[in-house]
């Protein structure tokens, strides 16, 4: 499944908050519930996915407060994401 991280997610997201960061908001908008985004994995309900490298890179900048370096992008979930 392809996930889109929009400028709205970046603007509304909260750095270093695994349930309210831009990645978590994008997963929620894709229809997932009980979302938690970390550097190791993405958790959605009973499903899990490996955090892709491009997402980790984004999270490092986002969590460091460098929102100006963060741009909208898309990524594919890898693992067993269940809705």
C-alpha positions as CSV (number, residue, x, y, z in Angstrom):
1,X,0.0,0.0,0.0
2,X,1.2,3.5,-0.9
3,X,1.1,6.2,1.8
4,X,1.1,9.9,1.0
5,X,2.7,12.3,3.5
6,X,1.2,15.7,2.6
7,X,2.2,19.3,3.6
8,X,-0.8,19.2,5.8
9,X,0.6,16.2,7.7
10,X,3.9,18.0,8.1
11,X,2.3,21.2,9.3
12,X,0.0,19.5,11.8
13,X,2.4,16.8,13.0
14,X,4.2,17.0,16.3
15,X,7.9,16.1,16.4
16,X,8.9,13.1,18.6
17,X,5.3,12.1,19.2
18,X,4.9,8.6,17.7
19,X,1.1,8.8,17.6
20,X,0.9,12.4,16.3
21,X,3.9,12.9,14.0
22,X,3.5,13.5,10.2
23,X,3.9,9.8,9.4
24,X,1.3,8.7,12.0
25,X,-1.2,11.3,10.6
26,X,-0.6,10.1,7.1
27,X,-1.2,6.5,8.2
28,X,-4.4,7.6,9.9
29,X,-5.6,9.4,6.8
30,X,-5.0,6.1,4.9
31,X,-7.6,4.5,7.1
32,X,-5.4,2.9,9.8
33,X,-6.3,3.1,13.5
34,X,-4.2,2.8,16.7
35,X,-1.1,4.1,14.8
36,X,2.4,4.3,16.2
37,X,5.3,5.4,14.1
38,X,8.9,4.6,15.3
39,X,12.3,4.3,13.6
40,X,12.1,0.5,13.8
41,X,8.5,-0.1,12.7
42,X,5.1,1.3,11.9
43,X,2.3,-0.1,13.9
44,X,-1.3,0.1,12.8
45,X,-3.9,-1.8,14.8
46,X,-2.9,-5.4,14.8
47,X,-0.5,-4.9,11.8
48,X,3.1,-3.9,11.6
49,X,5.4,-2.7,8.8
50,X,9.1,-2.1,8.6
51,X,9.9,1.6,8.6
52,X,11.4,2.3,5.2
53,X,14.7,4.1,5.0
54,X,13.2,7.2,3.4
55,X,10.7,7.4,6.3
56,X,13.5,7.1,8.8
57,X,15.4,9.9,7.1
58,X,12.3,12.1,7.1
59,X,11.7,11.3,10.8
60,X,15.2,12.2,11.8
61,X,14.8,15.7,10.3
62,X,11.2,16.1,11.6
63,X,12.0,15.0,15.1
64,X,15.0,17.3,15.2
65,X,12.7,20.3,14.5
66,X,13.8,20.7,10.9
67,X,10.4,20.9,9.4
68,X,11.8,23.3,6.7
69,X,13.8,20.3,5.3
70,X,10.7,18.0,5.3
71,X,8.8,17.8,2.0
72,X,5.7,15.9,1.0
73,X,6.5,12.3,-0.3
74,X,5.0,8.9,-0.7
75,X,6.2,5.5,0.6
76,X,5.2,1.9,0.4
77,X,4.4,-0.2,3.5
78,X,6.6,-3.2,3.8
79,X,5.4,-6.0,6.2
80,X,1.9,-7.0,7.3
81,X,-0.2,-3.9,7.5
82,X,-3.7,-4.9,8.4
83,X,-6.6,-2.5,8.3
